[in-house]
């Protein structure tokens, strides 16, 4: 394992083997692209200005901006070259150790604001956990035919709203919308009463081919810049009423929360693991791939903290459970000529395992409110209540190496008022 001359706390998500990419605001309001080692932030713009990237022949000012999109658009060889250079610079015994440049390059995490690091041109949410899809189908359709006929043949997805993807720490308001339970005569309008989290991992893409060309499944990972934690907030009562025939709309587009540090596939390479078999229902040729190492063993945890209350861990799941891999998702997304842009964000869909404690949503954990979850310090939860903070963490660990994502966290606030047209004459 690589050793850095910078201090790194034990069990840190960000050792020298990680080198994630992000964006921070320095004192004085200066926004720059950054990386992180332990609890230190590395100013990539300062490194470039001081000549430490000269051998890489990068465009001037590449990192002297708030967003990573221009860097991401340069492609995998450049991503790898920059990451390798950072590992060399911050390894024990490097020429940078003890340099008088250190105060310009290395910042304390507590001295910066961490930002959403990319402009997101488009956002797609998939539905790729067979356990989650089976649970939802069992609840709302036929337990004996929980999966819809297409589910085992295509990575089902829908296009969401990139405009309401928020950085970790941004509070979320309870959404308003129409609701209609099966027992209701007609729909009603008001704040959702079934706000939920969805435990997901999102991948960030580089630029795809132009001219209508698709991305082959065995080449797809070369177009994936890295991964983040992702909470795709959902309003289950609104969703149940609106999703037929075209899928989620207001139930999902009000907010999603994303962790700020993008972890590369190279950093996660030691944690590759087999994916669930697809031998029983074999995908069409353009989706077929070697299943022996196409998933990642990433432990994921979710906790709920009531306002002025104690945190309760409600779920422990794992990214390795996903039936459809990231490569299959991206290959399918582009097969019709859809253009893929640098910074596009594609979420996995809710990540659930076979056991109840590994379910990735309150819809499943409380079985649509019929089995509430006990909270530390008293009380219970069927769905998320106003004042609750939902926190998701994720890390991979093997043979003493730990690579993590930090956390994505957000507090649910009460619904905002709406214009009630019934009161106007």
N, C-alpha and C positions, 0 to 999 in steps of 0.2 A: 504494500500500500504506500502511496505517496505521502511524504511528510512535508509539512509546511513550516516555515519559520514564524508564521503568525500564530498566536494562541487560538486554539480551537477547543471549546468545551467538550467533554466526553459526551457521547450520544448526540452530538450535533448532527443536524440534517445536512450540513454544508461543509464537509471536509474538502480537501484539495482534489479528491476524486470526483467531486460533483461539478463545480464551476457552472452554476446556472446563470441565466441572463435575465436582466430586468432594467428598470428605470427608476431613478431617484431624483429628488429635488434637494440640492445642496442649500446651505445657508445663503441668503441673498436671492433665493428664487431661481437659481440656475438649474435647469433640468438636463440630465445627462444619462446616457446608457451606462449600465453598471453590471458587475457580477458580485458574488458574495462568497466569502470564506469565513466560516464560523460566524461570529457576530460583527465582522468587519465588511464594509462595502468597498468594492474596488471601482474607482472611477475610470471607466474605459476611455473617456475623452482625454483625461489627463495623461494616461499612458500613451495614447496616440500622439498627443501634442509634444510629449517629451521624447518621442522617437522610438519607443519600445516596440512598435508594430511596423517599423520601416521595412523590414525584410519581407513583410507580407503584401506590400504594394496595395494598401487599402485606399479608397478614395478619401481625400481630405475632408475632415469634419464628419466622418461616418458616425462617430459616437457622440458628437457634440450636439445632441438633440434629445428630445424626450422619448422618441419612439424607436423601436428596433426594426421597423419594417424594411428600411433600406439595407440593413445588414442581413436580415432574413432572406431578402430577395437575391442575395449574391450566391446562395446555394451551399450545398453540403461541404464541398472542399474548403470554402472560406470559413464556415462554422467550425469545422474541425481544426483548421490552422490556428484560429484565434484561441480556441479552447486549449489546444496543446501549448501555445505560447504562454498563456496565463499560468498553466500548471508549471511550466519551466521557470517562469519569473518568480513564482511564489514558493518554489521548492526550497527546502533547507540548503544553505550554501550557495544560493544563486547570487549574482552580482547585485541584485536589487536589495538584498538583506543589508540593513544598515545604511542604505543610501539616503542622502538628504532630500531625495524626491518623495520619500515615503509619506510625509505629511500632506503632500498634494494628491497622492494617489489613494491612500487608504483612509477611510472615514469610519467612525463608529456608527453602527446601525442606529443608535439613539440620536444621532446628530443629523439625520436625513429623514425626509418623507419618502415612502416607497409608493410608486405609482403603478397604474395599469400600464404595462410596458409596450403595448402595441395598439395601432389602429386596426380595428377588426372590420374588414370589408364586408364579410358575410359570415353568418353563423348557422351551423347545421347541428341538430340534435338527433342522435340515433336511438335505437330501442333494441339493444344488442345483448342483453342478459336474458338467457332462456328461463332462469328462475323467476326474474321479475315479470317477464311477459306471461309466464304460466300463472303466477300468483294473481296478476290483474285479470287475466282471462277467467280464472276460477271464480274470482269475486263477482265479476260483472257479466259474465256470459255463461258458458256451459263448462262445468268442471271436467267433463269428459272430452271436451274439444276446446281446451283453453287457448291454444295457439291458433291464430287465423291461418288459412291455407298457405299464404305467401311467406309466413315468418321463417320457415326453415330453408327458404330458397333465396331470399334477398335480405341484406342489412336494411331493415326498415328505418326510415328517417323522415324528418320534416325540416323546413327552413324556419328558423327563429329570427329574433330581432337582435342585431348586434348593438343597437343604440342603447339598450338597457342592460348590457353586461357591465357590472360594477366591480371595482377593485375591492378586495377584502377589507373589511372595516366600515364600508359604507352601509348605513342603516337602510332597511327596506320597509316600505309602507304596505300594509295589508291592502290587497287590491279590491276594487269594486267591480261588480259585474252581475250578469243574470245567473240565477240558479233555479233549478227545478228538479226536485226529487221525484222518483217514480210515483210516489203517492200523492204528489201535488197536482191540483187541477190546472194550474197555469204557472208560468215563471214569475219570480219575484226579483227585485233588484236591491243590491246593497253590498256591504262588505262580505267577502268570502268568510265562511265559518270553518273551512277545512284547508287552511294554509299548510303546506307541506314542504319539506326539503327533498331533494333528490341527490343522492351521493353519486358523483360522476368524476371522471377524469376527461379532460379535453386535450386534444392535440392541436398544435399550431402548425400550419403548413407553410412551406416555401412556395415559390412560384411554380405553377404547373406548366405543361406544354401549351402552346398556342395553336390556333388554327383548327380547333375541334379534335385534336388528338387526345386519347385517353391515357391514363396512367396504369401500367400493368401491375398486377398484384405483387409480383416479385421485385418490382422497382419502387413500390409505393413508399417504403420507409425512407428512401433517399429524399423524398419530398416532405418529410415530417421534421420540423425544426426541434420540437420538444413538447413536453407535457406540463399541464397544470392541474391543480385541484379545481373542481367546479361544482357549485351548488346551483342546480337549475330549479329555482323556487317554483312551486306549483300551487294552484288553487283547485283542489279536487272537486268541489261542488260545481264550480264554474265549468271545469273540464268535462264533467259527466254530461252536462246539458248541451255543450257546444260541439263536442268533438266529432259527431257524426254529421255530415259525411266527409269533411275535409281535415279533421284532426284538430289538435289544440290550437287555440288562438289567444284570447285574453287570459286564459288560465296559465299561460306560460310566458307571455311576452312582457310582463310587468317587471321582471327582474331575474337576473342570474348573477351569481357572485363567483369571482375567479381569484385564485391565489396569485401573488405578484411575481414569483420567481419561476421562470420556464426552465425545466430540467431536460437536458438533452437525452436522446436515445443512447448516445455513446456512454453517458454516465450510468445509464440503467442496464447496459449490456450484460453485466455479471448476473443479472436477476431474471434472465430469460427462462421461460418455463413452458411446458406443453399446454396447448389449448384443448378445450373439450373436443372430442371426436365428432366429425361430421360424416362418418362412414354410412350411417343409416339412411340419411337423406343427403346424397352427395350434391354439392353446389354445381352450377354450370361451370364450364371450363375456365371462364375468365375470373372466377372467384376461388378456384382451387389453389391451395397452397400447402406446403409442408407444415404440419401442425405440431412438430416436435419442439419448437422453440419460438413460436410467434406471439406468445403472451408474456406478460411481465408479472412477477410475484411482488406486488406492492400491497402492503397492509394498509387498510383505511379504517379510520375511527371517526365516529360522530358523537358529539355530546350536545346537550341542551342545558343552558344555564338560565333559569328564571331571573328576572330582575330582583336583585337583593337576595338571590338564592344560591344554592350549591349546584355545581355542574354534575350532570348525570350522563354517563356514557350509555348510549342507547343502541349502538351498532358497532360491530367489528366485522369488516368485510375484506375482500381482496380483489384486485383488478384481474387476477388470473382466471376468475370465473367466467369472463366474457366469452360468449359463444361465437360472435363475429369479431374478428380482430380489427385493429386499426388499418392494416393493409387492405383487408377486404372492404372496409368501409370506404376508404379513399378510392380504391379501384372501381367500386360500384358507383360512387358519386360522380366520377369523371367519365364513365363508360359511354355516356350519350353526348360527349363533347362539352360538358359543363366546364367553364374556365375556373381554375383554382388559382387564387392570388396569395401573395405573401401576407401572412397575418390572418388568413381565414381560420376560424376556430370551429372545431368539430368535436362535439361532446359525445361521450360513450353511450349515454342513456344510463338509467339507474342501475347501479352495480349491486346485485344481490347474490347471496350464496344459497345453499340448500337449507341451512338451519335458520330458525327465526331470528337469532341474534345477529345474523349476517345480512338481514334484509336492509336495503338501502333507502327506505322511505318510511314515513310514519303510516302511510296508507297500508303498507304490509305489516309493519311492526305492531300496529294496533288493530290490524285486520278491519280497516275502514271504521275505526272507532269502537268496535265491539269488545276489544281487549286492551284497555288503556295501560300505559306504561307507568309504573310507580317511579316517583322522583325522590331523590335524596332530600331529606329534610321535610318530607311530607308532600302530599298532592300527587297528581298524576297527569299524564298527557295522552290525548288521542291524536291531536294535531298541534301545531305551533300556536302559542298564545302571545298576545301583545306583550312586549317587554322581554320575551325570550331571545337569547342569543344562541344561534346554531354555529358550532365550530367543527370543522372537518380537518383532520390531519392525515398525512400519508408518508410512509417511508418503506424502503426496501432494505433488508439486512441479511448478510451472509458472511460467514467466516471473519467476523470482526469489522466488515465494511458496512457502513450505513450511509445510504443516500436518501435524502428526504426532500419534501416540498415545503416545509413550514406548515402554514395553516391557511384556510379560508374561513372567515368568520363574519357574521352579520347579525344585527339585531332587528327584530320585527317590531315596527312601530304601528300605532293605530291607523286605520284607513283615513285618507284625506277626504274632506268634504267634496261633494260633486254638485253640479248645477241641477237642481230638481225642477224640471220644466213643468211639473204638475202644479207648482205654486204660482206660476206666472199667468196673468190674464191675457 
